[in-house]
């Protein structure tokens, strides 16, 4: 089965709208169409972004919903340490390196992102970095 690291922006987008390709990707994970790879650093970033008052209040995201998502990630995703050394791989935004590190730890097949710094890499050490639409279409073909 395909293993993929999914960037924080996809989780946030899926919660904010509940529709569109980001939500579709999360739903395909929930339907066991791929193995979601995550790490403590990625979970912490997702939690931190969703806890921001500008997001939490503007979009009426409850603490309970955030807690459920975090628990779901800890329980149902493939949790890797995210300790592979990728220092300097994304000089424009080193915070994005957590996704590369998790992908290497898990020997993931893909990294999925909407982030221009990651997408600009195209691939990292043989792991393709796909946009949301591209990955969604790939999964739909895998039926």
GROMACS elastic network, one bead per residue, 0.5 to 0.9 nm:
[ bonds ]
;  ai    aj funct       b0    kb
    1    33     6  0.77467   500
    1    34     6  0.60141   500
    1    35     6  0.68700   500
    2    33     6  0.79432   500
    2    34     6  0.51010   500
    2    35     6  0.60805   500
    2    36     6  0.86572   500
    2   108     6  0.75026   500
    2   109     6  0.60614   500
    2   110     6  0.79412   500
    3    34     6  0.58454   500
    3    36     6  0.59693   500
    3    37     6  0.64844   500
    3    78     6  0.87105   500
    3   103     6  0.86185   500
    3   106     6  0.78628   500
    3   107     6  0.78814   500
    3   109     6  0.53196   500
    3   110     6  0.66480   500
    3   111     6  0.87529   500
    4    34     6  0.71203   500
    4    35     6  0.62666   500
    4    36     6  0.53124   500
    4    37     6  0.56450   500
    4    38     6  0.86933   500
    4   103     6  0.73110   500
    4   106     6  0.88383   500
    4   108     6  0.54399   500
    4   109     6  0.58705   500
    4   111     6  0.54629   500
    4   112     6  0.68753   500
    5    35     6  0.86041   500
    5    36     6  0.59733   500
    5    38     6  0.62326   500
    5    99     6  0.64898   500
    5   100     6  0.82809   500
    5   102     6  0.70910   500
    5   103     6  0.59937   500
    5   106     6  0.89288   500
    5   108     6  0.69783   500
    5   109     6  0.85085   500
    5   110     6  0.64665   500
    5   112     6  0.61171   500
    5   113     6  0.85533   500
    6     9     6  0.83972   500
    6    10     6  0.68188   500
    6    11     6  0.78212   500
    6    36     6  0.70667   500
    6    37     6  0.72921   500
    6    38     6  0.76755   500
    6    99     6  0.76801   500
    6   110     6  0.85614   500
    6   111     6  0.60296   500
    6   113     6  0.62637   500
    7    10     6  0.57370   500
    7    11     6  0.71913   500
    7    42     6  0.80131   500
    7    46     6  0.88359   500
    7    96     6  0.85704   500
    7    99     6  0.68229   500
    7   111     6  0.75751   500
    7   112     6  0.60789   500
    7   114     6  0.73930   500
    7   115     6  0.78736   500
    8    11     6  0.52905   500
    8    12     6  0.62929   500
    8    13     6  0.86109   500
    8    42     6  0.72042   500
    8    43     6  0.84696   500
    8    45     6  0.70841   500
    8    46     6  0.55109   500
    8    49     6  0.82408   500
    8   113     6  0.79713   500
    8   114     6  0.89990   500
    9    12     6  0.50936   500
    9    13     6  0.59737   500
    9    14     6  0.84592   500
    9    22     6  0.86074   500
    9    46     6  0.82792   500
    9   113     6  0.71867   500
    9   114     6  0.66044   500
    9   115     6  0.75092   500
   10    13     6  0.51105   500
   10    14     6  0.60334   500
   10    15     6  0.86408   500
   10    21     6  0.87406   500
   10    22     6  0.51556   500
   10    23     6  0.76802   500
   10    25     6  0.82725   500
   10    26     6  0.81970   500
   10   112     6  0.82931   500
   10   113     6  0.68420   500
   10   114     6  0.70319   500
   10   132     6  0.77808   500
   11    14     6  0.51408   500
   11    15     6  0.63231   500
   11    16     6  0.86675   500
   11    22     6  0.69976   500
   11    23     6  0.76548   500
   11    26     6  0.73697   500
   11    46     6  0.74210   500
   12    15     6  0.52655   500
   12    16     6  0.61362   500
   12    17     6  0.87525   500
   12    22     6  0.85604   500
   12    46     6  0.74884   500
   12    49     6  0.78305   500
   12    50     6  0.69983   500
   13    16     6  0.50990   500
   13    17     6  0.62076   500
   13    18     6  0.76630   500
   13    19     6  0.86922   500
   13    20     6  0.87406   500
   13    22     6  0.61217   500
   13    23     6  0.72421   500
   14    17     6  0.56689   500
   14    18     6  0.50066   500
   14    19     6  0.66444   500
   14    20     6  0.75634   500
   14    21     6  0.79940   500
   14    22     6  0.50035   500
   14    24     6  0.78488   500
   14    25     6  0.84564   500
   14    26     6  0.72101   500
   15    18     6  0.53841   500
   15    19     6  0.85673   500
   15    22     6  0.87988   500
   15    23     6  0.72786   500
   15    59     6  0.89954   500
   15    61     6  0.82004   500
   16    19     6  0.85540   500
   16    55     6  0.87011   500
   16    59     6  0.64594   500
   16    60     6  0.89567   500
   16    61     6  0.81444   500
   17    20     6  0.75052   500
   17    22     6  0.89265   500
   17    23     6  0.77012   500
   18    22     6  0.82067   500
   18    23     6  0.54712   500
   18    24     6  0.84741   500
   19    22     6  0.73698   500
   19    23     6  0.53617   500
   19    24     6  0.70497   500
   20    23     6  0.56606   500
   20    24     6  0.61648   500
   20    25     6  0.88670   500
   21    25     6  0.60964   500
   21    26     6  0.86535   500
   21   132     6  0.64200   500
   21   133     6  0.63798   500
   21   136     6  0.67535   500
   22    25     6  0.52247   500
   22    26     6  0.64946   500
   22    27     6  0.86887   500
   22   132     6  0.64594   500
   22   133     6  0.83924   500
   22   136     6  0.84411   500
   23    26     6  0.51142   500
   23    27     6  0.60802   500
   23    28     6  0.85778   500
   24    27     6  0.50048   500
   24    28     6  0.61284   500
   24    29     6  0.86606   500
   24   136     6  0.72930   500
   25    28     6  0.50403   500
   25    29     6  0.63394   500
   25    30     6  0.86967   500
   25   132     6  0.76718   500
   25   135     6  0.79341   500
   25   136     6  0.60550   500
   25   139     6  0.85116   500
   26    29     6  0.50777   500
   26    30     6  0.62727   500
   26    31     6  0.86365   500
   27    31     6  0.61283   500
   27    32     6  0.86726   500
   27    33     6  0.88656   500
   28    32     6  0.63693   500
   28    33     6  0.53352   500
   28    34     6  0.71483   500
   28   136     6  0.85437   500
   28   139     6  0.79474   500
   28   140     6  0.89568   500
   29    33     6  0.54757   500
   29    34     6  0.54910   500
   29    35     6  0.66702   500
   29    36     6  0.65816   500
   29    77     6  0.89325   500
   30    33     6  0.75541   500
   30    34     6  0.86098   500
   30    76     6  0.86359   500
   31    34     6  0.82139   500
   32    35     6  0.68556   500
   32    36     6  0.89768   500
   33   139     6  0.72005   500
   33   142     6  0.84165   500
   33   143     6  0.82465   500
   34   139     6  0.79995   500
   35    76     6  0.88519   500
   35    77     6  0.67121   500
   35    78     6  0.68133   500
   36    73     6  0.84965   500
   36    76     6  0.81218   500
   36    77     6  0.50788   500
   36    78     6  0.60044   500
   36    79     6  0.85936   500
   37    73     6  0.89851   500
   37    77     6  0.57655   500
   37    79     6  0.60892   500
   37    80     6  0.71790   500
   37   102     6  0.70615   500
   37   103     6  0.72388   500
   37   106     6  0.70206   500
   37   108     6  0.74837   500
   38    41     6  0.81641   500
   38    42     6  0.60754   500
   38    43     6  0.69562   500
   38    73     6  0.74948   500
   38    74     6  0.83586   500
   38    77     6  0.64669   500
   38    78     6  0.61048   500
   38    79     6  0.50653   500
   38    80     6  0.62315   500
   38    81     6  0.84494   500
   38    82     6  0.79394   500
   38    99     6  0.80041   500
   38   102     6  0.63671   500
   38   103     6  0.83140   500
   38   106     6  0.88848   500
   39    42     6  0.51962   500
   39    43     6  0.62206   500
   39    44     6  0.85213   500
   39    74     6  0.87091   500
   39    78     6  0.81241   500
   39    79     6  0.51957   500
   39    80     6  0.50317   500
   39    81     6  0.55402   500
   39    82     6  0.54479   500
   39    98     6  0.80777   500
   39    99     6  0.84111   500
   39   101     6  0.89224   500
   39   102     6  0.61540   500
   40    43     6  0.51247   500
   40    44     6  0.60286   500
   40    45     6  0.85900   500
   40    74     6  0.85697   500
   40    79     6  0.74902   500
   40    80     6  0.76978   500
   40    81     6  0.67134   500
   40    82     6  0.73775   500
   41    44     6  0.50506   500
   41    45     6  0.61815   500
   41    46     6  0.87038   500
   41    81     6  0.83746   500
   41    82     6  0.72473   500
   41    98     6  0.65976   500
   41    99     6  0.88289   500
   42    45     6  0.50498   500
   42    46     6  0.62045   500
   42    47     6  0.85694   500
   42    82     6  0.85717   500
   42    98     6  0.65873   500
   42    99     6  0.71584   500
   42   102     6  0.84680   500
   43    46     6  0.51418   500
   43    47     6  0.61338   500
   43    48     6  0.85128   500
   43    70     6  0.66943   500
   43    73     6  0.73701   500
   43    74     6  0.80475   500
   44    47     6  0.51126   500
   44    48     6  0.60233   500
   44    49     6  0.86207   500
   44    70     6  0.86957   500
   45    49     6  0.61072   500
   45    50     6  0.85350   500
   46    49     6  0.53180   500
   46    50     6  0.61921   500
   46    51     6  0.85435   500
   46    66     6  0.89693   500
   46    70     6  0.81568   500
   47    50     6  0.52574   500
   47    51     6  0.60272   500
   47    52     6  0.88123   500
   47    66     6  0.68962   500
   47    67     6  0.82891   500
   47    69     6  0.87283   500
   47    70     6  0.70720   500
   48    51     6  0.51173   500
   48    52     6  0.64884   500
   49    52     6  0.54659   500
   49    55     6  0.75893   500
   49    56     6  0.87554   500
   50    53     6  0.81365   500
   50    54     6  0.89519   500
   50    55     6  0.62035   500
   50    56     6  0.60039   500
   50    61     6  0.77350   500
   50    63     6  0.88912   500
   50    66     6  0.69735   500
   51    54     6  0.84845   500
   51    55     6  0.71311   500
   51    56     6  0.58078   500
   51    61     6  0.85880   500
   51    63     6  0.77358   500
   51    66     6  0.78844   500
   52    55     6  0.54398   500
   52    56     6  0.58677   500
   52    57     6  0.82345   500
   53    57     6  0.54707   500
   53    58     6  0.76207   500
   54    57     6  0.58296   500
   54    58     6  0.57764   500
   54    59     6  0.82696   500
   55    58     6  0.52646   500
   55    59     6  0.58301   500
   55    60     6  0.78300   500
   55    61     6  0.75646   500
   56    59     6  0.57000   500
   56    60     6  0.55766   500
   56    62     6  0.69227   500
   56    63     6  0.82412   500
   57    61     6  0.66193   500
   57    62     6  0.84219   500
   58    61     6  0.80442   500
   61    64     6  0.83106   500
   61    65     6  0.66358   500
   61    66     6  0.73105   500
   62    65     6  0.52243   500
   62    66     6  0.65055   500
   62    67     6  0.86701   500
   63    66     6  0.50989   500
   63    67     6  0.60890   500
   63    68     6  0.85976   500
   64    67     6  0.50388   500
   64    68     6  0.61676   500
   64    69     6  0.86796   500
   65    68     6  0.50917   500
   65    69     6  0.62862   500
   65    70     6  0.87108   500
   66    69     6  0.51402   500
   66    70     6  0.62277   500
   66    71     6  0.86108   500
   67    70     6  0.51348   500
   67    71     6  0.61055   500
   67    72     6  0.84929   500
   68    71     6  0.51067   500
   68    72     6  0.60176   500
   68    73     6  0.85968   500
   69    72     6  0.50019   500
   69    73     6  0.61927   500
   69    74     6  0.86332   500
   70    73     6  0.51192   500
   70    74     6  0.62105   500
   70    75     6  0.85632   500
   71    74     6  0.50607   500
   71    75     6  0.59898   500
   71    76     6  0.83172   500
   72    75     6  0.51020   500
   72    76     6  0.55854   500
   72    77     6  0.74563   500
   73    76     6  0.55034   500
   73    77     6  0.51479   500
   73    78     6  0.82384   500
   73    79     6  0.80925   500
   74    77     6  0.61811   500
   74    78     6  0.80365   500
   74    79     6  0.67933   500
   75    78     6  0.82612   500
   75    79     6  0.84516   500
   76    79     6  0.85816   500
   78   106     6  0.81039   500
   79    82     6  0.85857   500
   79   102     6  0.86292   500
   79   106     6  0.85977   500
   80    83     6  0.83129   500
   80   102     6  0.63262   500
   80   103     6  0.88301   500
   80   105     6  0.63650   500
   80   106     6  0.65276   500
   81    84     6  0.83129   500
   81   101     6  0.86818   500
   81   102     6  0.70603   500
   81   105     6  0.72285   500
   82    85     6  0.87480   500
   82    98     6  0.66089   500
   82    99     6  0.79347   500
   82   100     6  0.83376   500
   82   101     6  0.50332   500
   82   103     6  0.78663   500
   82   104     6  0.79697   500
   82   105     6  0.60706   500
   82   106     6  0.85492   500
   83    86     6  0.86459   500
   83    98     6  0.84158   500
   83   101     6  0.60947   500
   83   102     6  0.72543   500
   83   104     6  0.88892   500
   83   105     6  0.71725   500
   84    87     6  0.89601   500
   84   100     6  0.82865   500
   84   102     6  0.72375   500
   84   103     6  0.88248   500
   84   104     6  0.64484   500
   84   105     6  0.60887   500
   85   101     6  0.66041   500
   86    89     6  0.56440   500
   86    90     6  0.85093   500
   86    97     6  0.64580   500
   86    98     6  0.83417   500
   86   100     6  0.69035   500
   86   101     6  0.60709   500
   86   104     6  0.89640   500
   87    90     6  0.78075   500
   87    91     6  0.85451   500
   87    94     6  0.76482   500
   87    97     6  0.72141   500
   88    91     6  0.53710   500
   88    94     6  0.69705   500
   88    97     6  0.81766   500
   89    94     6  0.74826   500
   89    96     6  0.89486   500
   89    97     6  0.67748   500
   89   100     6  0.83981   500
   89   121     6  0.89712   500
   89   124     6  0.85381   500
   90    93     6  0.55309   500
   90    94     6  0.52499   500
   90    95     6  0.81266   500
   90    96     6  0.67891   500
   90    97     6  0.63437   500
   90   117     6  0.69350   500
   90   118     6  0.74855   500
   90   121     6  0.83614   500
   91    94     6  0.55925   500
   91   117     6  0.89781   500
   92   117     6  0.70085   500
   93    96     6  0.58770   500
   93    97     6  0.78381   500
   93   117     6  0.69720   500
   94    97     6  0.54537   500
   94    98     6  0.82358   500
   95    98     6  0.64314   500
   95    99     6  0.87219   500
   96    99     6  0.60137   500
   96   100     6  0.74204   500
   96   115     6  0.85588   500
   96   117     6  0.77756   500
   96   118     6  0.71210   500
   97   100     6  0.51142   500
   97   101     6  0.61857   500
   97   102     6  0.86717   500
   97   118     6  0.86727   500
   98   101     6  0.51280   500
   98   102     6  0.62247   500
   98   103     6  0.86206   500
   99   102     6  0.52437   500
   99   103     6  0.61759   500
   99   104     6  0.87218   500
   99   111     6  0.73418   500
   99   118     6  0.89215   500
  100   103     6  0.51005   500
  100   104     6  0.62843   500
  100   105     6  0.86805   500
  100   111     6  0.76266   500
  100   118     6  0.87946   500
  100   124     6  0.72274   500
  100   127     6  0.88757   500
  101   104     6  0.52396   500
  101   105     6  0.62193   500
  101   106     6  0.87435   500
  102   105     6  0.50440   500
  102   106     6  0.62136   500
  102   107     6  0.83516   500
  102   108     6  0.81399   500
  103   106     6  0.53100   500
  103   107     6  0.57564   500
  103   109     6  0.78698   500
  103   110     6  0.75263   500
  103   111     6  0.68719   500
  103   127     6  0.77736   500
  104   108     6  0.65534   500
  104   124     6  0.89478   500
  104   125     6  0.82049   500
  104   127     6  0.82947   500
  105   108     6  0.78052   500
  106   109     6  0.88377   500
  107   110     6  0.89926   500
  107   127     6  0.83298   500
  108   111     6  0.74419   500
  108   127     6  0.70428   500
  109   126     6  0.87568   500
  109   127     6  0.59123   500
  109   128     6  0.71852   500
  110   123     6  0.86480   500
  110   127     6  0.55874   500
  110   128     6  0.52598   500
  110   129     6  0.58844   500
  110   130     6  0.69810   500
  110   135     6  0.84653   500
  111   118     6  0.86924   500
  111   123     6  0.83695   500
  111   124     6  0.88829   500
  111   127     6  0.70267   500
  111   128     6  0.63909   500
  111   130     6  0.62064   500
  111   131     6  0.85936   500
  112   118     6  0.88429   500
  112   119     6  0.84873   500
  112   128     6  0.85467   500
  112   129     6  0.57684   500
  112   131     6  0.57120   500
  112   132     6  0.62678   500
  112   134     6  0.88070   500
  112   135     6  0.68419   500
  113   116     6  0.81613   500
  113   118     6  0.69068   500
  113   119     6  0.67476   500
  113   129     6  0.71145   500
  113   130     6  0.63552   500
  113   131     6  0.53276   500
  113   132     6  0.62619   500
  114   117     6  0.89242   500
  114   118     6  0.79275   500
  114   119     6  0.70503   500
  114   130     6  0.83342   500
  114   131     6  0.57130   500
  114   132     6  0.64650   500
  115   118     6  0.55630   500
  115   119     6  0.60820   500
  115   120     6  0.84152   500
  115   131     6  0.84429   500
  116   120     6  0.56927   500
  116   121     6  0.86479   500
  117   120     6  0.51852   500
  117   121     6  0.68455   500
  118   121     6  0.54061   500
  118   122     6  0.72432   500
  118   123     6  0.83363   500
  118   124     6  0.89655   500
  118   129     6  0.69616   500
  118   130     6  0.89068   500
  119   122     6  0.54001   500
  119   123     6  0.79158   500
  119   129     6  0.59261   500
  119   130     6  0.66863   500
  119   131     6  0.69180   500
  120   123     6  0.84252   500
  120   129     6  0.85990   500
  121   124     6  0.67286   500
  121   128     6  0.88278   500
  121   129     6  0.72954   500
  122   127     6  0.86666   500
  122   128     6  0.61569   500
  122   129     6  0.52687   500
  122   130     6  0.73670   500
  123   126     6  0.60366   500
  123   127     6  0.52161   500
  123   130     6  0.82823   500
  124   127     6  0.50699   500
  124   128     6  0.64885   500
  124   129     6  0.72665   500
  125   128     6  0.84458   500
  130   133     6  0.81445   500
  130   134     6  0.59832   500
  130   135     6  0.59811   500
  131   134     6  0.53099   500
  131   135     6  0.62554   500
  131   136     6  0.85651   500
  132   135     6  0.53580   500
  132   136     6  0.60503   500
  132   137     6  0.86147   500
  133   136     6  0.50786   500
  133   137     6  0.61283   500
  133   138     6  0.85547   500
  134   137     6  0.53036   500
  134   138     6  0.62212   500
  134   139     6  0.87868   500
  135   139     6  0.62075   500
  135   140     6  0.85954   500
  136   139     6  0.52533   500
  136   140     6  0.62494   500
  136   141     6  0.88020   500
  137   140     6  0.50487   500
  137   141     6  0.63360   500
  137   142     6  0.87815   500
  138   141     6  0.52651   500
  138   142     6  0.64312   500
  139   142     6  0.50210   500
  139   143     6  0.71113   500
  140   143     6  0.60457   500
